[in-house]
Amino acid sequence: MFADEALERAQALDKKLSAPATWGKLFGVVIGIKDVLCYDNHHVGAASKILKNYTAIYNATAVQHLLDEDAIIIGNLNCDEFAMGSSNENSSHGNVLNALDETRVPGGSSGGSAVAVQASLCMASLGSDTGGSVRQPADFCGIVGLKPSYGRISRYGLLAYASSFDQIGIFSTNIEDAAILLSVIAGADEYDSTCSSSPVPDYAAEIKKSSPFKIAYFPQCLEHPSLDKEIKEKIVQWIDDLKSAGHSIEPVNFEFLDYIVPAYYILTTAEASSNLSRYDGVKFGFRSQEKIQDLNRLYKKTRSEGFGKEVKRRIMLGTFVLSTGYYDAYYTKAQQVRKLIFEKTKEVFDQYDLIILPTTPSPAFKFGEKSNDAVEMFLGDLYTVYANLAGVAGISLPLFHHSNGMPFGVQVLANKLEESKLLAFSNSVMNPPQHA
């Protein structure tokens, strides 16, 4: 279906070649979309059996913007089921393979979106980022991964995992493409009350406004025992290089590092427990074929058969932390931690333009290496979930290579709705000025 449509759309765009004034901003750009974004009259399934054969009945706002600007949507891209995972090993369609080394994971949950760009199957792609699901696979695949601020892009038409964390993000091979795409899909939306109404800058023009930045880094992140030695060494050297290039970079104490992952997983699983309750086998999607008369049993049987192991784990954890007797001990406490993190982040950005962090503790790992240890897998999100807890913008820049041959990046954060600053800095380090 996508193949035929893409050719038809390309032929229709060919007819406009002689009239450049009619071209959209993405004229002829080939883009893939993660399998959590609704595209009218196309399957959307969140890589889950529970939505097998489900067809979207409207366009996500971001998808509509792509179409309005003459993009060609080439396909629906595999991911971890309901965007829950850090390795793309949790899909009903099977694993996504890292195009650089097919024995290694591409990262998750937007692994298909990352590999599609990595392998030049499309020019750019959209993913979603709840706790690093754009930045981490971008890191593992050696491409650019941008998570805008919460509310910068409408979530209308994005299948929800955790609504106060989810944000549509962008994969590309360079900063300018990411900037152009962000300008197209960002902006206010009457269908999403959490979407910012702030004007959308011309980000592609803004990236040229580079100047020395005042940057913070957290020593606790670089000293954490989970961080690969080579990643630490390269980032420390890079910080020195930035100082030599005229940027001001200072260490800032961040005392909440060990609380980030627990708070994140308590809050996101609680929201997932609520959001995924709609998949009950009654209104739409998969239903157990067993002959069942009792409604509660139908719900249980359908959800047991339709959801994968990781999704069921997170639903059960979220239901537990929301239950009577545990709500205050877990959910309320995690919300208090989130507030402390938000206040600390505001304090840092009152003094600094940007924050530098590792993107991941290690480069891409082998399939099966962490899939039997949920805690170790969760700790892989140590550096990325921070931006989602605080609602700020983040990007992973593909700057380095490990001795094992795999790429890895560095993560840069900017304050909420300061993507212009983030992209300008990113462009300056990805495309340093040439001196005679």
Secondary structure, 3 states (H helix, E strand, C coil): CHHHHHHHHHHHHHCCCCCHHHCCCCCCCEEEEECCECCCCCECCCCCHHHCCCECCCCCHHHHHHHHCCCEEEEEECCCHHHCCCCCCCCCCCCCCCCCCCCECCCCCCHHHHHHHHCCCCCEEEEECCCCCCHHHHHHHCCEEEECCCCCECCCCECCCCCCCCCEEEEECCHHHHHHHHHHHECCCCCCCCCCCCCCCCHHHHCCCCCCCEEEECHHHHCCCCCCHHHHHHHHHHHHHHHHCCCEEEECCCCCHHHHHHHHHHHHHHHHHHHHHHCCCCCCCCCCCCCCCCHHHHHHHHHHHHCCHHHHHHHHHHHHHCCCCCHHHHHHHHHHHHHHHHHHHHHHHCCCCEEEEECCCCCCCECCCCCCCHHHHHHCCCCCHHHHHHCCEEEEEEEEECCCCCEEEEEEEECCCCHHHHHHHHHHHHCCCCCC
